[in-house]
Amino acid sequence: MSTCVLIVDDEPAVRSIAVDILSEAGFDTIPAADAGQALQVLTQETEGVDVLLTDVRIPGGMNGLELARVAKRKRPNIGVVVTSGYFAADFDSAGVLRKPWSASELVERVKKAVAR
């Protein structure tokens, strides 16, 4: 069974690139444009999502950090990778994968999230 990554980003091009990179690296991917779609997947996906890759700034009633907290409550074993192109003083940027990321950085971060 392969690892499934839920990719949440409101920018279609970024979401598509992430899907392509991670699919090519052997991951199953599920794209979502906002928090609402992501929550629906997390609630309904029977096979399970192993990793949540989310941008910090997403539409849908919550930001990516809040989505990550909800995902961890629903699925305590889910790996989380948070990404952002913005520096924001309201979150700890040390754990954030900074945009623009390279394909190798993205794949490495997702692999580390799976291993946790």
Biopython code that builds the backbone (N, CA, C, O; Angstrom):
import numpy as np
from Bio.PDB.StructureBuilder import StructureBuilder

atoms = [
    (1, "MET", "N", (0.853, -1.191, 0.000)),
    (1, "MET", "CA", (0.000, 0.000, 0.000)),
    (1, "MET", "C", (0.886, 1.238, 0.000)),
    (1, "MET", "O", (1.836, 1.329, 0.778)),
    (2, "SER", "N", (0.579, 2.170, -0.858)),
    (2, "SER", "CA", (1.439, 3.334, -0.952)),
    (2, "SER", "C", (0.956, 4.460, -0.043)),
    (2, "SER", "O", (-0.196, 4.479, 0.392)),
    (3, "THR", "N", (1.844, 5.382, 0.229)),
    (3, "THR", "CA", (1.565, 6.509, 1.114)),
    (3, "THR", "C", (0.704, 7.531, 0.391)),
    (3, "THR", "O", (0.968, 7.874, -0.761)),
    (4, "CYS", "N", (-0.329, 8.018, 1.076)),
    (4, "CYS", "CA", (-1.261, 8.981, 0.499)),
    (4, "CYS", "C", (-1.033, 10.357, 1.109)),
    (4, "CYS", "O", (-0.992, 10.508, 2.330)),
    (5, "VAL", "N", (-0.885, 11.369, 0.240)),
    (5, "VAL", "CA", (-0.655, 12.744, 0.666)),
    (5, "VAL", "C", (-1.838, 13.604, 0.241)),
    (5, "VAL", "O", (-2.179, 13.654, -0.941)),
    (6, "LEU", "N", (-2.460, 14.274, 1.195)),
    (6, "LEU", "CA", (-3.507, 15.254, 0.929)),
    (6, "LEU", "C", (-2.828, 16.599, 0.740)),
    (6, "LEU", "O", (-2.192, 17.103, 1.666)),
    (7, "ILE", "N", (-2.951, 17.193, -0.448)),
    (7, "ILE", "CA", (-2.266, 18.430, -0.810)),
    (7, "ILE", "C", (-3.283, 19.562, -0.829)),
    (7, "ILE", "O", (-4.204, 19.563, -1.645)),
    (8, "VAL", "N", (-3.111, 20.540, 0.086)),
    (8, "VAL", "CA", (-4.059, 21.643, 0.207)),
    (8, "VAL", "C", (-3.357, 22.950, -0.135)),
    (8, "VAL", "O", (-2.480, 23.412, 0.596)),
    (9, "ASP", "N", (-3.755, 23.532, -1.250)),
    (9, "ASP", "CA", (-3.214, 24.828, -1.668)),
    (9, "ASP", "C", (-4.246, 25.480, -2.572)),
    (9, "ASP", "O", (-4.789, 24.827, -3.463)),
    (10, "ASP", "N", (-4.522, 26.753, -2.353)),
    (10, "ASP", "CA", (-5.542, 27.422, -3.157)),
    (10, "ASP", "C", (-5.019, 27.875, -4.515)),
    (10, "ASP", "O", (-5.806, 28.298, -5.362)),
    (11, "GLU", "N", (-3.723, 27.797, -4.738)),
    (11, "GLU", "CA", (-3.153, 28.148, -6.038)),
    (11, "GLU", "C", (-3.109, 26.892, -6.910)),
    (11, "GLU", "O", (-2.340, 25.972, -6.629)),
    (12, "PRO", "N", (-3.936, 26.845, -7.975)),
    (12, "PRO", "CA", (-4.001, 25.637, -8.803)),
    (12, "PRO", "C", (-2.649, 25.196, -9.353)),
    (12, "PRO", "O", (-2.367, 23.998, -9.403)),
    (13, "ALA", "N", (-1.812, 26.137, -9.765)),
    (13, "ALA", "CA", (-0.511, 25.759, -10.336)),
    (13, "ALA", "C", (0.387, 25.101, -9.288)),
    (13, "ALA", "O", (1.047, 24.102, -9.575)),
    (14, "VAL", "N", (0.414, 25.649, -8.094)),
    (14, "VAL", "CA", (1.234, 25.078, -7.017)),
    (14, "VAL", "C", (0.713, 23.697, -6.642)),
    (14, "VAL", "O", (1.485, 22.754, -6.468)),
    (15, "ARG", "N", (-0.598, 23.593, -6.522)),
    (15, "ARG", "CA", (-1.218, 22.303, -6.181)),
    (15, "ARG", "C", (-0.883, 21.265, -7.249)),
    (15, "ARG", "O", (-0.526, 20.133, -6.924)),
    (16, "SER", "N", (-0.995, 21.640, -8.504)),
    (16, "SER", "CA", (-0.715, 20.731, -9.609)),
    (16, "SER", "C", (0.756, 20.294, -9.631)),
    (16, "SER", "O", (1.054, 19.122, -9.863)),
    (17, "ILE", "N", (1.656, 21.224, -9.393)),
    (17, "ILE", "CA", (3.085, 20.901, -9.355)),
    (17, "ILE", "C", (3.375, 19.924, -8.217)),
    (17, "ILE", "O", (4.112, 18.954, -8.397)),
    (18, "ALA", "N", (2.795, 20.183, -7.052)),
    (18, "ALA", "CA", (3.010, 19.292, -5.903)),
    (18, "ALA", "C", (2.467, 17.893, -6.202)),
    (18, "ALA", "O", (3.107, 16.894, -5.871)),
    (19, "VAL", "N", (1.293, 17.820, -6.824)),
    (19, "VAL", "CA", (0.717, 16.526, -7.198)),
    (19, "VAL", "C", (1.663, 15.799, -8.150)),
    (19, "VAL", "O", (1.947, 14.616, -7.961)),
    (20, "ASP", "N", (2.151, 16.502, -9.170)),
    (20, "ASP", "CA", (3.051, 15.887, -10.149)),
    (20, "ASP", "C", (4.339, 15.370, -9.494)),
    (20, "ASP", "O", (4.759, 14.239, -9.739)),
    (21, "ILE", "N", (4.956, 16.211, -8.662)),
    (21, "ILE", "CA", (6.220, 15.837, -8.016)),
    (21, "ILE", "C", (6.031, 14.626, -7.107)),
    (21, "ILE", "O", (6.804, 13.670, -7.162)),
    (22, "LEU", "N", (4.998, 14.678, -6.275)),
    (22, "LEU", "CA", (4.805, 13.593, -5.308)),
    (22, "LEU", "C", (4.321, 12.310, -5.982)),
    (22, "LEU", "O", (4.683, 11.212, -5.559)),
    (23, "SER", "N", (3.507, 12.444, -7.027)),
    (23, "SER", "CA", (3.072, 11.253, -7.775)),
    (23, "SER", "C", (4.269, 10.586, -8.440)),
    (23, "SER", "O", (4.403, 9.362, -8.420)),
    (24, "GLU", "N", (5.135, 11.403, -9.028)),
    (24, "GLU", "CA", (6.338, 10.878, -9.673)),
    (24, "GLU", "C", (7.261, 10.185, -8.663)),
    (24, "GLU", "O", (7.985, 9.251, -9.010)),
    (25, "ALA", "N", (7.225, 10.654, -7.410)),
    (25, "ALA", "CA", (8.047, 10.059, -6.358)),
    (25, "ALA", "C", (7.404, 8.805, -5.760)),
    (25, "ALA", "O", (7.972, 8.181, -4.864)),
    (26, "GLY", "N", (6.214, 8.436, -6.258)),
    (26, "GLY", "CA", (5.585, 7.199, -5.816)),
    (26, "GLY", "C", (4.489, 7.343, -4.782)),
    (26, "GLY", "O", (3.981, 6.340, -4.281)),
    (27, "PHE", "N", (4.112, 8.564, -4.451)),
    (27, "PHE", "CA", (3.037, 8.792, -3.481)),
    (27, "PHE", "C", (1.691, 8.845, -4.190)),
    (27, "PHE", "O", (1.604, 9.286, -5.336)),
    (28, "ASP", "N", (0.644, 8.396, -3.508)),
    (28, "ASP", "CA", (-0.718, 8.669, -3.948)),
    (28, "ASP", "C", (-1.038, 10.081, -3.487)),
    (28, "ASP", "O", (-0.595, 10.493, -2.415)),
    (29, "THR", "N", (-1.798, 10.825, -4.274)),
    (29, "THR", "CA", (-2.104, 12.209, -3.906)),
    (29, "THR", "C", (-3.586, 12.497, -4.033)),
    (29, "THR", "O", (-4.276, 11.950, -4.893)),
    (30, "ILE", "N", (-4.057, 13.367, -3.156)),
    (30, "ILE", "CA", (-5.419, 13.875, -3.227)),
    (30, "ILE", "C", (-5.315, 15.391, -3.139)),
    (30, "ILE", "O", (-4.891, 15.908, -2.106)),
    (31, "PRO", "N", (-5.691, 16.124, -4.193)),
    (31, "PRO", "CA", (-5.622, 17.578, -4.150)),
    (31, "PRO", "C", (-6.887, 18.186, -3.530)),
    (31, "PRO", "O", (-7.988, 17.658, -3.688)),
    (32, "ALA", "N", (-6.706, 19.296, -2.831)),
    (32, "ALA", "CA", (-7.823, 20.052, -2.267)),
    (32, "ALA", "C", (-7.495, 21.538, -2.363)),
    (32, "ALA", "O", (-6.361, 21.948, -2.115)),
    (33, "ALA", "N", (-8.492, 22.340, -2.723)),
    (33, "ALA", "CA", (-8.277, 23.773, -2.935)),
    (33, "ALA", "C", (-8.487, 24.608, -1.681)),
    (33, "ALA", "O", (-8.073, 25.766, -1.630)),
    (34, "ASP", "N", (-9.133, 24.026, -0.662)),
    (34, "ASP", "CA", (-9.409, 24.809, 0.547)),
    (34, "ASP", "C", (-9.602, 23.890, 1.753)),
    (34, "ASP", "O", (-9.597, 22.665, 1.633)),
    (35, "ALA", "N", (-9.771, 24.512, 2.905)),
    (35, "ALA", "CA", (-9.904, 23.752, 4.150)),
    (35, "ALA", "C", (-11.152, 22.873, 4.148)),
    (35, "ALA", "O", (-11.125, 21.755, 4.663)),
    (36, "GLY", "N", (-12.242, 23.370, 3.573)),
    (36, "GLY", "CA", (-13.480, 22.592, 3.525)),
    (36, "GLY", "C", (-13.315, 21.290, 2.758)),
    (36, "GLY", "O", (-13.746, 20.231, 3.214)),
    (37, "GLN", "N", (-12.686, 21.376, 1.589)),
    (37, "GLN", "CA", (-12.431, 20.160, 0.810)),
    (37, "GLN", "C", (-11.518, 19.209, 1.572)),
    (37, "GLN", "O", (-11.739, 17.998, 1.581)),
    (38, "ALA", "N", (-10.497, 19.760, 2.206)),
    (38, "ALA", "CA", (-9.552, 18.925, 2.959)),
    (38, "ALA", "C", (-10.256, 18.211, 4.113)),
    (38, "ALA", "O", (-10.031, 17.021, 4.333)),
    (39, "LEU", "N", (-11.091, 18.915, 4.838)),
    (39, "LEU", "CA", (-11.815, 18.302, 5.959)),
    (39, "LEU", "C", (-12.753, 17.201, 5.466)),
    (39, "LEU", "O", (-12.916, 16.172, 6.121)),
    (40, "GLN", "N", (-13.360, 17.428, 4.320)),
    (40, "GLN", "CA", (-14.235, 16.400, 3.749)),
    (40, "GLN", "C", (-13.432, 15.138, 3.442)),
    (40, "GLN", "O", (-13.879, 14.028, 3.729)),
    (41, "VAL", "N", (-12.257, 15.308, 2.865)),
    (41, "VAL", "CA", (-11.402, 14.151, 2.565)),
    (41, "VAL", "C", (-10.985, 13.457, 3.855)),
    (41, "VAL", "O", (-11.047, 12.231, 3.951)),
    (42, "LEU", "N", (-10.563, 14.231, 4.843)),
    (42, "LEU", "CA", (-10.103, 13.646, 6.111)),
    (42, "LEU", "C", (-11.226, 12.894, 6.823)),
    (42, "LEU", "O", (-10.968, 11.926, 7.539)),
    (43, "THR", "N", (-12.451, 13.329, 6.633)),
    (43, "THR", "CA", (-13.593, 12.689, 7.275)),
    (43, "THR", "C", (-14.057, 11.464, 6.502)),
    (43, "THR", "O", (-14.456, 10.465, 7.101)),
    (44, "GLN", "N", (-14.009, 11.533, 5.167)),
    (44, "GLN", "CA", (-14.616, 10.484, 4.353)),
    (44, "GLN", "C", (-13.641, 9.477, 3.769)),
    (44, "GLN", "O", (-14.055, 8.383, 3.384)),
    (45, "GLU", "N", (-12.376, 9.807, 3.693)),
    (45, "GLU", "CA", (-11.410, 8.924, 3.028)),
    (45, "GLU", "C", (-11.220, 7.653, 3.847)),
    (45, "GLU", "O", (-10.663, 7.689, 4.945)),
    (46, "THR", "N", (-11.685, 6.532, 3.308)),
    (46, "THR", "CA", (-11.625, 5.275, 4.057)),
    (46, "THR", "C", (-10.240, 4.643, 4.026)),
    (46, "THR", "O", (-9.850, 3.983, 4.989)),
    (47, "GLU", "N", (-9.497, 4.826, 2.957)),
    (47, "GLU", "CA", (-8.159, 4.247, 2.863)),
    (47, "GLU", "C", (-7.166, 4.961, 3.764)),
    (47, "GLU", "O", (-6.154, 4.385, 4.164)),
    (48, "GLY", "N", (-7.453, 6.199, 4.076)),
    (48, "GLY", "CA", (-6.585, 6.936, 4.973)),
    (48, "GLY", "C", (-5.615, 7.855, 4.259)),
    (48, "GLY", "O", (-5.091, 7.545, 3.190)),
    (49, "VAL", "N", (-5.403, 8.971, 4.875)),
    (49, "VAL", "CA", (-4.420, 9.945, 4.414)),
    (49, "VAL", "C", (-3.255, 9.848, 5.383)),
    (49, "VAL", "O", (-3.444, 9.954, 6.594)),
    (50, "ASP", "N", (-2.061, 9.647, 4.864)),
    (50, "ASP", "CA", (-0.885, 9.481, 5.708)),
    (50, "ASP", "C", (-0.196, 10.799, 6.027)),
    (50, "ASP", "O", (0.376, 10.964, 7.105)),
    (51, "VAL", "N", (-0.252, 11.751, 5.074)),
    (51, "VAL", "CA", (0.423, 13.036, 5.242)),
    (51, "VAL", "C", (-0.485, 14.156, 4.745)),
    (51, "VAL", "O", (-1.113, 14.043, 3.692)),
    (52, "LEU", "N", (-0.545, 15.222, 5.509)),
    (52, "LEU", "CA", (-1.219, 16.456, 5.106)),
    (52, "LEU", "C", (-0.139, 17.446, 4.712)),
    (52, "LEU", "O", (0.718, 17.792, 5.525)),
    (53, "LEU", "N", (-0.176, 17.907, 3.459)),
    (53, "LEU", "CA", (0.694, 18.982, 2.980)),
    (53, "LEU", "C", (-0.210, 20.180, 2.772)),
    (53, "LEU", "O", (-1.068, 20.162, 1.889)),
    (54, "THR", "N", (-0.031, 21.229, 3.576)),
    (54, "THR", "CA", (-0.926, 22.372, 3.485)),
    (54, "THR", "C", (-0.179, 23.693, 3.493)),
    (54, "THR", "O", (0.803, 23.872, 4.213)),
    (55, "ASP", "N", (-0.670, 24.612, 2.673)),
    (55, "ASP", "CA", (-0.197, 25.982, 2.707)),
    (55, "ASP", "C", (-0.759, 26.625, 3.980)),
    (55, "ASP", "O", (-1.799, 26.203, 4.485)),
    (56, "VAL", "N", (-0.075, 27.635, 4.487)),
    (56, "VAL", "CA", (-0.585, 28.332, 5.671)),
    (56, "VAL", "C", (-1.836, 29.130, 5.318)),
    (56, "VAL", "O", (-2.839, 29.078, 6.029)),
    (57, "ARG", "N", (-1.765, 29.864, 4.214)),
    (57, "ARG", "CA", (-2.885, 30.723, 3.815)),
    (57, "ARG", "C", (-3.778, 29.988, 2.823)),
    (57, "ARG", "O", (-3.466, 29.875, 1.638)),
    (58, "ILE", "N", (-4.905, 29.491, 3.348)),
    (58, "ILE", "CA", (-5.888, 28.796, 2.516)),
    (58, "ILE", "C", (-7.276, 29.324, 2.842)),
    (58, "ILE", "O", (-7.528, 29.747, 3.970)),
    (59, "PRO", "N", (-8.173, 29.304, 1.874)),
    (59, "PRO", "CA", (-9.556, 29.677, 2.162)),
    (59, "PRO", "C", (-10.303, 28.508, 2.806)),
    (59, "PRO", "O", (-9.789, 27.393, 2.888)),
    (60, "GLY", "N", (-11.504, 28.784, 3.252)),
    (60, "GLY", "CA", (-12.342, 27.704, 3.748)),
    (60, "GLY", "C", (-12.590, 27.748, 5.237)),
    (60, "GLY", "O", (-12.952, 26.731, 5.830)),
    (61, "GLY", "N", (-12.404, 28.906, 5.861)),
    (61, "GLY", "CA", (-12.778, 29.055, 7.256)),
    (61, "GLY", "C", (-11.679, 28.832, 8.272)),
    (61, "GLY", "O", (-11.882, 29.091, 9.458)),
    (62, "MET", "N", (-10.523, 28.361, 7.843)),
    (62, "MET", "CA", (-9.393, 28.196, 8.755)),
    (62, "MET", "C", (-8.108, 28.249, 7.960)),
    (62, "MET", "O", (-8.109, 28.014, 6.751)),
    (63, "ASN", "N", (-7.012, 28.555, 8.633)),
    (63, "ASN", "CA", (-5.727, 28.554, 7.929)),
    (63, "ASN", "C", (-5.102, 27.154, 8.000)),
    (63, "ASN", "O", (-5.656, 26.248, 8.624)),
    (64, "GLY", "N", (-3.966, 26.995, 7.365)),
    (64, "GLY", "CA", (-3.329, 25.683, 7.304)),
    (64, "GLY", "C", (-2.880, 25.145, 8.642)),
    (64, "GLY", "O", (-2.884, 23.935, 8.869)),
    (65, "LEU", "N", (-2.490, 26.055, 9.538)),
    (65, "LEU", "CA", (-2.075, 25.614, 10.881)),
    (65, "LEU", "C", (-3.267, 25.073, 11.660)),
    (65, "LEU", "O", (-3.156, 24.066, 12.359)),
    (66, "GLU", "N", (-4.407, 25.748, 11.535)),
    (66, "GLU", "CA", (-5.625, 25.261, 12.193)),
    (66, "GLU", "C", (-6.068, 23.939, 11.572)),
    (66, "GLU", "O", (-6.496, 23.030, 12.283)),
    (67, "LEU", "N", (-5.964, 23.831, 10.248)),
    (67, "LEU", "CA", (-6.305, 22.583, 9.575)),
    (67, "LEU", "C", (-5.413, 21.446, 10.067)),
    (67, "LEU", "O", (-5.886, 20.330, 10.282)),
    (68, "ALA", "N", (-4.139, 21.725, 10.243)),
    (68, "ALA", "CA", (-3.210, 20.701, 10.740)),
    (68, "ALA", "C", (-3.607, 20.231, 12.135)),
    (68, "ALA", "O", (-3.546, 19.038, 12.431)),
    (69, "ARG", "N", (-4.010, 21.154, 12.984)),
    (69, "ARG", "CA", (-4.453, 20.778, 14.344)),
    (69, "ARG", "C", (-5.687, 19.876, 14.287)),
    (69, "ARG", "O", (-5.764, 18.867, 14.989)),
    (70, "VAL", "N", (-6.655, 20.254, 13.440)),
    (70, "VAL", "CA", (-7.870, 19.444, 13.295)),
    (70, "VAL", "C", (-7.516, 18.064, 12.740)),
    (70, "VAL", "O", (-8.032, 17.050, 13.212)),
    (71, "ALA", "N", (-6.641, 18.027, 11.742)),
    (71, "ALA", "CA", (-6.228, 16.748, 11.155)),
    (71, "ALA", "C", (-5.588, 15.850, 12.200)),
    (71, "ALA", "O", (-5.858, 14.649, 12.233)),
    (72, "LYS", "N", (-4.742, 16.417, 13.057)),
    (72, "LYS", "CA", (-4.077, 15.635, 14.118)),
    (72, "LYS", "C", (-5.091, 15.100, 15.129)),
    (72, "LYS", "O", (-4.931, 13.994, 15.646)),
    (73, "ARG", "N", (-6.135, 15.886, 15.411)),
    (73, "ARG", "CA", (-7.180, 15.401, 16.322)),
    (73, "ARG", "C", (-7.957, 14.247, 15.697)),
    (73, "ARG", "O", (-8.269, 13.267, 16.372)),
    (74, "LYS", "N", (-8.270, 14.364, 14.400)),
    (74, "LYS", "CA", (-9.037, 13.325, 13.718)),
    (74, "LYS", "C", (-8.195, 12.080, 13.457)),
    (74, "LYS", "O", (-8.683, 10.954, 13.554)),
    (75, "ARG", "N", (-6.923, 12.297, 13.124)),
    (75, "ARG", "CA", (-6.007, 11.212, 12.771)),
    (75, "ARG", "C", (-4.673, 11.455, 13.458)),
    (75, "ARG", "O", (-3.780, 12.056, 12.861)),
    (76, "PRO", "N", (-4.515, 11.006, 14.692)),
    (76, "PRO", "CA", (-3.304, 11.313, 15.461)),
    (76, "PRO", "C", (-1.991, 10.883, 14.802)),
    (76, "PRO", "O", (-0.944, 11.455, 15.105)),
    (77, "ASN", "N", (-2.022, 9.902, 13.920)),
    (77, "ASN", "CA", (-0.795, 9.423, 13.293)),
    (77, "ASN", "C", (-0.458, 10.104, 11.970)),
    (77, "ASN", "O", (0.521, 9.740, 11.319)),
    (78, "ILE", "N", (-1.252, 11.079, 11.574)),
    (78, "ILE", "CA", (-1.006, 11.738, 10.291)),
    (78, "ILE", "C", (0.263, 12.592, 10.376)),
    (78, "ILE", "O", (0.496, 13.273, 11.374)),
    (79, "GLY", "N", (1.071, 12.548, 9.326)),
    (79, "GLY", "CA", (2.225, 13.430, 9.226)),
    (79, "GLY", "C", (1.763, 14.764, 8.659)),
    (79, "GLY", "O", (0.809, 14.812, 7.882)),
    (80, "VAL", "N", (2.425, 15.835, 9.038)),
    (80, "VAL", "CA", (2.022, 17.167, 8.581)),
    (80, "VAL", "C", (3.234, 17.914, 8.041)),
    (80, "VAL", "O", (4.295, 17.953, 8.665)),
    (81, "VAL", "N", (3.046, 18.510, 6.854)),
    (81, "VAL", "CA", (4.036, 19.420, 6.282)),
    (81, "VAL", "C", (3.301, 20.717, 5.976)),
    (81, "VAL", "O", (2.350, 20.735, 5.195)),
    (82, "VAL", "N", (3.752, 21.802, 6.600)),
    (82, "VAL", "CA", (3.162, 23.120, 6.380)),
    (82, "VAL", "C", (4.111, 23.911, 5.506)),
    (82, "VAL", "O", (5.322, 23.910, 5.727)),
    (83, "THR", "N", (3.553, 24.592, 4.505)),
    (83, "THR", "CA", (4.370, 25.365, 3.579)),
    (83, "THR", "C", (3.830, 26.787, 3.464)),
    (83, "THR", "O", (2.634, 27.023, 3.640)),
    (84, "SER", "N", (4.714, 27.723, 3.169)),
    (84, "SER", "CA", (4.285, 29.110, 3.017)),
    (84, "SER", "C", (5.311, 29.904, 2.229)),
    (84, "SER", "O", (6.514, 29.654, 2.304)),
    (85, "GLY", "N", (4.812, 30.854, 1.482)),
    (85, "GLY", "CA", (5.672, 31.790, 0.776)),
    (85, "GLY", "C", (5.805, 33.096, 1.522)),
    (85, "GLY", "O", (6.493, 34.009, 1.063)),
    (86, "TYR", "N", (5.156, 33.197, 2.665)),
    (86, "TYR", "CA", (5.136, 34.426, 3.443)),
    (86, "TYR", "C", (5.779, 34.197, 4.795)),
    (86, "TYR", "O", (5.659, 33.118, 5.375)),
    (87, "PHE", "N", (6.451, 35.198, 5.287)),
    (87, "PHE", "CA", (6.905, 35.146, 6.670)),
    (87, "PHE", "C", (5.821, 35.790, 7.503)),
    (87, "PHE", "O", (5.402, 36.913, 7.223)),
    (88, "ALA", "N", (5.373, 35.102, 8.503)),
    (88, "ALA", "CA", (4.340, 35.659, 9.377)),
    (88, "ALA", "C", (4.799, 35.525, 10.813)),
    (88, "ALA", "O", (5.223, 34.453, 11.245)),
    (89, "ALA", "N", (4.713, 36.600, 11.537)),
    (89, "ALA", "CA", (5.158, 36.603, 12.933)),
    (89, "ALA", "C", (4.245, 35.779, 13.823)),
    (89, "ALA", "O", (4.609, 35.453, 14.953)),
    (90, "ASP", "N", (3.068, 35.440, 13.329)),
    (90, "ASP", "CA", (2.119, 34.721, 14.178)),
    (90, "ASP", "C", (2.287, 33.206, 14.141)),
    (90, "ASP", "O", (1.487, 32.491, 14.745)),
    (91, "PHE", "N", (3.299, 32.701, 13.453)),
    (91, "PHE", "CA", (3.569, 31.268, 13.536)),
    (91, "PHE", "C", (5.064, 31.023, 13.512)),
    (91, "PHE", "O", (5.841, 31.827, 12.998)),
    (92, "ASP", "N", (5.444, 29.896, 14.080)),
    (92, "ASP", "CA", (6.849, 29.515, 14.157)),
    (92, "ASP", "C", (7.300, 29.046, 12.781)),
    (92, "ASP", "O", (6.897, 27.977, 12.323)),
    (93, "SER", "N", (8.125, 29.832, 12.128)),
    (93, "SER", "CA", (8.520, 29.510, 10.759)),
    (93, "SER", "C", (9.590, 28.421, 10.682)),
    (93, "SER", "O", (9.920, 27.970, 9.586)),
    (94, "ALA", "N", (10.127, 27.996, 11.800)),
    (94, "ALA", "CA", (11.196, 26.994, 11.788)),
    (94, "ALA", "C", (10.737, 25.674, 11.181)),
    (94, "ALA", "O", (11.516, 25.002, 10.506)),
    (95, "GLY", "N", (9.490, 25.297, 11.411)),
    (95, "GLY", "CA", (8.990, 24.034, 10.896)),
    (95, "GLY", "C", (8.278, 24.154, 9.565)),
    (95, "GLY", "O", (7.703, 23.177, 9.085)),
    (96, "VAL", "N", (8.305, 25.326, 8.962)),
    (96, "VAL", "CA", (7.567, 25.575, 7.734)),
    (96, "VAL", "C", (8.474, 25.382, 6.519)),
    (96, "VAL", "O", (9.583, 25.915, 6.479)),
    (97, "LEU", "N", (8.007, 24.626, 5.537)),
    (97, "LEU", "CA", (8.711, 24.479, 4.277)),
    (97, "LEU", "C", (8.454, 25.738, 3.462)),
    (97, "LEU", "O", (7.329, 26.004, 3.037)),
    (98, "ARG", "N", (9.506, 26.500, 3.254)),
    (98, "ARG", "CA", (9.372, 27.807, 2.609)),
    (98, "ARG", "C", (9.203, 27.668, 1.094)),
    (98, "ARG", "O", (9.920, 26.910, 0.440)),
    (99, "LYS", "N", (8.241, 28.415, 0.557)),
    (99, "LYS", "CA", (8.060, 28.512, -0.886)),
    (99, "LYS", "C", (9.004, 29.580, -1.407)),
    (99, "LYS", "O", (9.233, 30.567, -0.708)),
    (100, "PRO", "N", (9.543, 29.436, -2.561)),
    (100, "PRO", "CA", (9.390, 28.288, -3.449)),
    (100, "PRO", "C", (10.287, 27.140, -3.008)),
    (100, "PRO", "O", (11.461, 27.352, -2.702)),
    (101, "TRP", "N", (9.749, 25.935, -2.974)),
    (101, "TRP", "CA", (10.517, 24.762, -2.616)),
    (101, "TRP", "C", (10.921, 24.036, -3.891)),
    (101, "TRP", "O", (10.301, 24.194, -4.943)),
    (102, "SER", "N", (11.956, 23.254, -3.774)),
    (102, "SER", "CA", (12.372, 22.431, -4.911)),
    (102, "SER", "C", (11.681, 21.074, -4.807)),
    (102, "SER", "O", (11.148, 20.715, -3.757)),
    (103, "ALA", "N", (11.697, 20.336, -5.899)),
    (103, "ALA", "CA", (11.096, 18.998, -5.898)),
    (103, "ALA", "C", (11.749, 18.125, -4.839)),
    (103, "ALA", "O", (11.060, 17.413, -4.109)),
    (104, "SER", "N", (13.075, 18.173, -4.749)),
    (104, "SER", "CA", (13.768, 17.319, -3.775)),
    (104, "SER", "C", (13.436, 17.729, -2.343)),
    (104, "SER", "O", (13.294, 16.866, -1.476)),
    (105, "GLU", "N", (13.309, 19.034, -2.078)),
    (105, "GLU", "CA", (12.930, 19.488, -0.727)),
    (105, "GLU", "C", (11.535, 18.988, -0.365)),
    (105, "GLU", "O", (11.309, 18.524, 0.752)),
    (106, "LEU", "N", (10.609, 19.082, -1.302)),
    (106, "LEU", "CA", (9.243, 18.649, -1.045)),
    (106, "LEU", "C", (9.186, 17.151, -0.757)),
    (106, "LEU", "O", (8.570, 16.728, 0.221)),
    (107, "VAL", "N", (9.818, 16.365, -1.591)),
    (107, "VAL", "CA", (9.800, 14.909, -1.408)),
    (107, "VAL", "C", (10.463, 14.530, -0.083)),
    (107, "VAL", "O", (9.951, 13.680, 0.646)),
    (108, "GLU", "N", (11.584, 15.147, 0.226)),
    (108, "GLU", "CA", (12.295, 14.854, 1.481)),
    (108, "GLU", "C", (11.435, 15.186, 2.689)),
    (108, "GLU", "O", (11.375, 14.402, 3.636)),
    (109, "ARG", "N", (10.766, 16.337, 2.672)),
    (109, "ARG", "CA", (9.913, 16.733, 3.793)),
    (109, "ARG", "C", (8.756, 15.772, 3.974)),
    (109, "ARG", "O", (8.406, 15.425, 5.101)),
    (110, "VAL", "N", (8.153, 15.334, 2.861)),
    (110, "VAL", "CA", (7.029, 14.393, 2.961)),
    (110, "VAL", "C", (7.529, 13.051, 3.499)),
    (110, "VAL", "O", (6.865, 12.437, 4.333)),
    (111, "LYS", "N", (8.672, 12.598, 3.037)),
    (111, "LYS", "CA", (9.233, 11.342, 3.557)),
    (111, "LYS", "C", (9.487, 11.439, 5.064)),
    (111, "LYS", "O", (9.217, 10.489, 5.800)),
    (112, "LYS", "N", (9.999, 12.570, 5.520)),
    (112, "LYS", "CA", (10.225, 12.746, 6.968)),
    (112, "LYS", "C", (8.912, 12.737, 7.727)),
    (112, "LYS", "O", (8.841, 12.193, 8.829)),
    (113, "ALA", "N", (7.873, 13.327, 7.159)),
    (113, "ALA", "CA", (6.564, 13.342, 7.822)),
    (113, "ALA", "C", (5.986, 11.940, 7.929)),
    (113, "ALA", "O", (5.309, 11.622, 8.907)),
    (114, "VAL", "N", (6.244, 11.104, 6.940)),
    (114, "VAL", "CA", (5.776, 9.708, 6.970)),
    (114, "VAL", "C", (6.502, 8.943, 8.080)),
    (114, "VAL", "O", (5.901, 8.140, 8.793)),
    (115, "ALA", "N", (7.776, 9.201, 8.208)),
    (115, "ALA", "CA", (8.609, 8.469, 9.181)),
    (115, "ALA", "C", (8.261, 8.787, 10.622)),
    (115, "ALA", "O", (8.549, 7.992, 11.516)),
    (116, "ARG", "N", (7.653, 9.924, 10.860)),
    (116, "ARG", "CA", (7.302, 10.302, 12.237)),
    (116, "ARG", "C", (6.200, 9.466, 12.697)),
    (116, "ARG", "O", (5.744, 9.615, 13.831)),
]
sb = StructureBuilder()
sb.init_structure("model")
sb.init_model(0)
sb.init_chain("A")
sb.init_seg("    ")
for serial, (resi, resn, name, xyz) in enumerate(atoms, 1):
    if name == "N":
        sb.init_residue(resn, " ", resi, " ")
    sb.init_atom(name, np.array(xyz, "f"), 0.0, 1.0, " ", f" {name:<3s}", serial, name[0])
structure = sb.get_structure()
